[in-house]
């Protein structure tokens, strides 16, 4: 169970006249037949005498909200209305029904306090209103995504797309030498299903300037460190499984000597174990390459 606090800044300081409406917004969980926010199941929270509201999100990790005055008036300057064929038109939700909508993914931003104001669609990191939080990350490529011939896992992704409001994003190009699809040959099913999460680590300790006011966009280090720890555990398990298959005692295995001359190690083992040795080499290299 999680409780988050959303601070709402207004020049007129009339927060007490407003209500916040929020709903779960995880694309994998919501009913796609009822996708328009005004028709989704929402919860209402009033600001009262405070400039913030507290929301008990339970086990919800991705949620969105909008804010309306108690008489139905809302703020909106049109920034989101360049998204999709109906935006800004007679069916535009932001223009005609809700005004600004904000979104948070607690997997990307594992914090409890968030900051917004009534003039922008951004969620800010703190009350300085200079650093903005990402609400989603996707993987895109220069070429059409292709499957690997097995389970349609994309192999052409070479950019990370960081959304910092519902419609706007920053594309981060991954240097060729850092693209994990090519850096570590996917010898196993583990690489095919987990490689995208590892690629997120390219964002660790990096920030980007976005928006008209040169705001700072970065991914929460705690969130990325959690991904790193998950990747580390899975790679360590892969190494242990390889050593078991090769008849090695983990405590006695000399990793440095192995990596220094893999071919010499192969010469000591049966040819049927060659793929296992290749997988061991790749897993050790990937483990050592995890950012500090």
JOLINTA-V256649 format. One record per pair of residues at least 12 apart in sequence whose C-alpha atoms are under 7 Angstrom apart, sorted by the first residue. I is the first residue (numbers start at 0). J is the second residue. Records with the same first field share a line. If there is no record, write none. Layout:
I=J ; J
This chain:
0=56 ; 57 ; 58
1=55 ; 56 ; 57
2=53 ; 54 ; 55 ; 56 ; 111
3=53 ; 54 ; 55 ; 111 ; 112
4=51 ; 52 ; 53 ; 54 ; 111 ; 112 ; 113
5=51 ; 52 ; 53 ; 112 ; 113 ; 114
6=50 ; 51 ; 52 ; 113 ; 114 ; 115
7=50 ; 51 ; 114 ; 115 ; 116
8=50 ; 115 ; 116 ; 117
9=116 ; 117
14=46 ; 50
15=46 ; 47 ; 48 ; 49
16=68 ; 69
17=45 ; 46 ; 66 ; 67 ; 68 ; 69
18=43 ; 44 ; 45 ; 46 ; 66 ; 67 ; 68 ; 69
19=43 ; 44 ; 45 ; 64 ; 65 ; 66 ; 67
20=41 ; 42 ; 43 ; 44 ; 64 ; 65 ; 66
21=41 ; 42 ; 43 ; 62 ; 63 ; 64 ; 65
22=40 ; 41 ; 42 ; 62 ; 63 ; 64
23=59 ; 61 ; 62 ; 63
24=61 ; 62 ; 63
25=61 ; 62
60=104 ; 105 ; 106
61=103 ; 104 ; 105
62=102 ; 103 ; 104
63=100 ; 101 ; 102 ; 103
64=100 ; 101 ; 102
65=97 ; 99 ; 100 ; 101
73=97 ; 98
74=98 ; 99 ; 117
75=98 ; 99
79=166
82=166
99=120
100=120
101=120 ; 121 ; 122 ; 164
102=134
103=134
104=134 ; 135
106=222
107=218 ; 219 ; 222
108=219 ; 222
109=222
113=125
114=126
120=164
121=163 ; 164
129=214 ; 215
130=214 ; 215 ; 216
131=214 ; 215 ; 216
132=163 ; 216 ; 217
133=161 ; 162 ; 163 ; 218
134=162 ; 163 ; 164
135=161 ; 162
136=159 ; 160 ; 161 ; 162
137=159 ; 160 ; 161
138=156 ; 158 ; 159 ; 160
139=156 ; 157 ; 158 ; 159 ; 160
140=155 ; 156 ; 157 ; 158
142=155
144=156
152=191
154=180
157=172 ; 173 ; 178
158=170 ; 171 ; 172 ; 173
159=171 ; 172
179=194 ; 198
183=281 ; 285
186=278
196=226
197=226 ; 230
200=223 ; 227
202=218
203=220 ; 223
204=220
205=217
231=286
234=282 ; 286
237=282
238=279 ; 282 ; 283
241=275 ; 279
258=280
